[in-house]
């Protein structure tokens, strides 16, 4: 399979309400030979206020937000077509499972493209270099050069890896540069820790990970927290009834210490630290290694293989105990869901509203093929209100006030005016939060004329945007 390396630079880190402003893609073969490149830039949507912090990181100038060649809608369609062109492939990048993939799915979702799982269906797989480089550095310190952060831990920021490794292809946080730098990091992982590279390919899809878990039962996984990577030798017990994650027993703990606990005491023990239960998320391209690797590290090396296998056997021989754990975890998950009764906005329902019905899928396909009159006629034909809402959003973003029916324009204009002029702490960037952030950065960069000039450019952009919503 080929690799599609991709990276997004966005107006905001909040995936539900920000937008991508710049996207880059590189197609390579499995030996990292570049076969094709693509770079897309788009204008900022009229209903999105940029985050100053994000803008200063990705270095997108205010002029680009106004004058880029594509609208956001056009960028999404181009992105989708490009990904379709090269499937099946590994869709890979740096920290893509936590950010870029989540952003892309919402781009498709809100643009009425029903194939929101494009990157992990029909043979496609999601491949993330960040967990690989952490694991590779752990088992082979010489695999890749790193710098220490302020807390004395290895920094795995892509920019830092490129700087120390002397392979920076340009200004970091440019999407094309980040793609090229990610390829360099991947090459070092493959060369310095080939077993990690191979393992990452074998766990690039949920079904692939589950095949390994089901066959091995006992395996080594890694978790990264407090700035450090830690190995865990764990035994798979079951898949969570609600979340489908692999629930595992950390074999540093002896099951006999928990077997005779009543339900209340066991529930408390499962929630206490140190954790006896580890959760392995099969769709995050986390590295799965054999149990022999875990046995090399504390405290498992001192426990030894015979004792590890004995603990595993005890768990196998006590199905009622395992069933109790499953029941407790399910109850805790349901309690958490019931306690969070906050009503979700349509933009936040990608994972909660169910799959697209055949009728809505058909209307979505038509929406992209017809003219404005045809698009308007489809608004009320969607069976779910959220899709009608997204259709109105797209029309508001893509067409001028003069082109749209007055009632539709006014409805959406007032809707976004209410959001953007809010003075509350919202889930999206408002005019008030933008100006506050801008003032903070002015103070921070008060002696840096170049930064102050950039801030002034963004400020002028948002002031002009705000005027359009003042009398909505």
VEXLO-267031 format. One record per residue (C-alpha): x, y, z; residue in one letter. Coordinates in steps of 0.02 Angstrom, whole numbers, plus 50000, padded with zeros to 5 digits. Each point is the difference from the previous one (the first is absolute). Example, Ala and Ser with C-alpha at 12.3 -4.5 7.8 and 13.67 -1.06 7.14 Angstrom:
506154977550390a 500695017249967s 
// end
This chain:
500005000050000x 500525017849966x 500075013550134x 499025016349996x 500885012150116x 498925014750049x 499975015050116x 498775013850039x 500275017650065x 498425006750077x 499205016050065x 499764992050170x 500464984150094x 498164996850042x 499504987149870x 498115002750010x 500015018649963x 501665004649920x 500424997749817x 501484994349898x 500875014249908x 501424990249920x 500184981649953x 501444990449922x 500124982249937x 501464989549940x 499824982949920x 501474988250024x 500344981649978x 500514988950146x 501825005249976x 499575018550023x 500235004549818x 498945015349964x 498794996749858x 498855015150007x 499665015850102x 498515011250027x 499785016250099x 498355008950030x 499655016850080x 498305007550034x 499195015950062x 499305001450174x 498144996950009x 498955015650035x 499364992450163x 501684994550075x 501065011350111x 501814994249999x 500974996250158x 501525011250014x 500984986050082x 499674988249854x 500395013449871x 501675004250079x 500474981650002x 499554995949820x 500635016749930x 498525002449884x 499975018649956x 498385010150009x 500065002549811x 499834981449973x 498444999450107x 499215012549880x 500774995949833x 500424981449995x 499474991949835x 498724987950074x 498515001350114x 499964987750145x 498634990149911x 501094998449845x 501504994650105x 499004986050082x 499374993549832x 501775000349928x 500684991450155x 498704986249989x 500314997049815x 501884999150027x 499834987150138x 498814989849894x 501235000049856x 501324990150096x 499034987750106x 500354987750071x 501425008350094x 500725003450170x 499415017550045x 501435005650107x 500725015250086x 500585006750167x 498714999050140x 498644997249871x 498914988650107x 499755013650130x 499865015249886x 500074999149811x 498854984949980x 498745007550121x 500055016549906x 499814991449832x 498514989650055x 499105015750057x 500445008749838x 499114986149906x 498584999150125x 499605018749991x 500245000549811x 498684986549975x 501204986749938x 499344984050079x 501644990649988x 500675007050165x 501004984150031x 500865000949831x 501754998050073x 499664983650090x 498764990949887x 500094990949832x 501784994450031x 500655016650067x 500945000550165x 500525013950120x 501845000750043x 500715012150130x 501875003450014x 499935008150174x 499684984250104x 501294990949894x 501415012350029x 499674999950187x 500064981050005x 501534999549887x 500945012250111x 499534989750152x 500734983749936x 501465007849907x 500635016750067x 501095002049845x 498564998049880x 499675018649987x 500745015750078x 498915009750120x 500175015550107x 499465001550179x 498515010850046x 499855011350152x 499544985150110x 501524990049946x 499044987749890x 500274996049817x 499035012049890x 499024991449862x 499375015849919x 500264998449813x 500855017049993x 501254994750134x 500364983349916x 500345009049837x 501125012850082x 501074987450094x 500044988049853x 500515013749876x 498684994949874x 498855015050005x 499285002749826x 499475017950036x 498965009650125x 499164987950120x 498105000450012x 499865002449814x 498974985049947x 501154994549859x 501565002150108x 499204989950140x 499594986049877x 501814999449939x 500675000550178x 498834985950051x 500674989249859x 501765003050066x 499494994750175x 499154984449933x 501574995249905x 501015001150159x 498754989150093x 500044986949863x 501905000049996x 500335000950187x 498554989650066x 499334989449857x 498994989250120x 499035015550056x 499715005349819x 499344982849955x 498904999450156x 499265017049957x 499494993949827x 499214984650079x 498925010550116x 499455013449877x 498194994050001x 498844994750140x 499744982749925x 501894997449981x 500295004750181x 498624988450059x 500724985449904x 501655002350092x 499165002450169x 498884984849976x 501444988849949x 501305005750127x 498885003950151x 501555006050094x 500925014449917x 501055015550033x 499225017049973x 500625017650032x 499175014850082x 500655017849998x 499595011550146x 500895012950106x 501255002149858x 500624982050003x 499634983749911x 499684984750107x 499884981749947x 498614988950068x 499944981149991x 498154996649999x 498734986449971x 498465003149895x 498414996050096x 498575006049890x 499405014149888x 499045013850088x 498124998349968x 499775018549961x 501665006349933x 500674983949923x 501745003450073x 501084985350052x 499944998950190x 501594992350069x 500714994550167x 501695007650044x 501014984550044x 501075009250127x 498494997450113x 499574982750068x 498164995549969x 499904990250163x 500045016550095x 498335004849919x 499064983749969x 499034999950164x 499525018350007x 498145004050003x 499315010349856x 500145016750091x 501794997050055x 500494993749827x 499225015249918x 501015011450114x 501594990149968x 499775001549811x 499915018950015x 501465002150119x 501825002749955x 501074991049954x 498824993449868x 499754981349983x 498995002349840x 500775007449842x 498985005649850x 500694996749827x 499195009949859x 500124989449844x 499605013949876x 501375012250054x 501464990749916x 500794996850169x 501484988249987x 499724981950054x 501564990050042x 500234982250063x 500094995650185x 501884996749990x 500325018649978x 499045004550159x 500974987050097x 501595010149972x 499395014650104x 499575003150182x 499054993550091x 499584985849881x 501814994449984x 500044996550186x 498334990849997x 500574988249863x 499114990449863x 499434985550110x 499105011450123x 499295010449858x 499244984449921x 499344994350168x 499095016650025x 499284998749825x 499404982350037x 499115005850159x 499045012949899x 499514986749873x 499374988750140x 498895013450077x 498755005549867x 498785006550132x 501335011950063x 500335006349823x 498135001949971x 499875010450158x 501355011749935x 499065001649835x 498365003850089x 500815012950115x 500865009149857x 498395000449900x 499045007150149x 501335013450027x 499935004749816x 498105001450001x 500045010550159x 501235011749916x 498905001549846x 498445003350104x 500875013250106x 500495009749844x 498335006149936x 500685015149906x 499065001749837x 501184998049853x 500075012349858x 499804992849825x 501875002449969x 500354988550148x 498914985249947x 501164991049881x 500114984750115x 498305001150084x 498715002249863x 500144983149917x 500464995549822x 499325009049849x 498384992849933x 499924994849816x 498825014649964x 501145012950080x 501504992449913x 499125001949833x 499555018150038x 501805003650051x 500644993449834x 498745010649905x 500445015450103x 501755000749926x 499424997049822x 498605012849980x 499975018949983x 499475012350135x 498154997849962x 500204981250016x 500975001750163x 498645011050073x 498674987249954x 500944986350094x 500085008850169x 498324993750061x 500214982749924x 501274993950128x 499234988750131x 501175006450137x 499955018250053x 501885000850019x 500264996749814x 498765013749953x 500975011450117x 501674995649918x 499235003249828x 499485017450057x 501735003150071x 500834995249836x 498855011449901x 500325014450120x 501884997349987x 500084997749812x 498755012649931x 499765018750021x 498535008350084x 499345005249830x 500004982149934x 499064992150146x 498185001350049x 499845014150127x 499214988850131x 501404987149994x 501385012950003x 499235009350147x 499714983950097x 501804994349986x 500755017450017x 499085002850164x 500464982550058x 501865003149977x 499895017850064x 499304993350163x 501434987750013x 501425011549953x 499455015250100x 499784989950159x 501015005750150x 499894983150087x 501364986950002x 499474990549844x 500594984249910x 500525010649852x 500985016049975x 498945015650023x 500425018149963x 500235003050187x 501174985350026x 500985004749844x 500315017850059x 500484994050174x 501244987749925x 500665013149881x 500315012350143x 500904986550099x 501164996749853x 500315018549975x 500645000650177x 501034984449973x 500805006649840x 500055018550046x 501835001149948x 499814990049839x 499475011649859x 499764986149873x 498834990250115x 499035015850044x 499745003549815x 499324982549973x 498835001950149x 499385016549930x 499614991549835x 498934986750085x 499175013150109x 499515010449847x 499314984449915x 498894995750149x 499425018050025x 499355000449821x 499184983150028x 499185006150161x 499205014949912x 499034988249889x 499154992350151x 499695015850104x 498225003249941x 499464982149968x 
// end
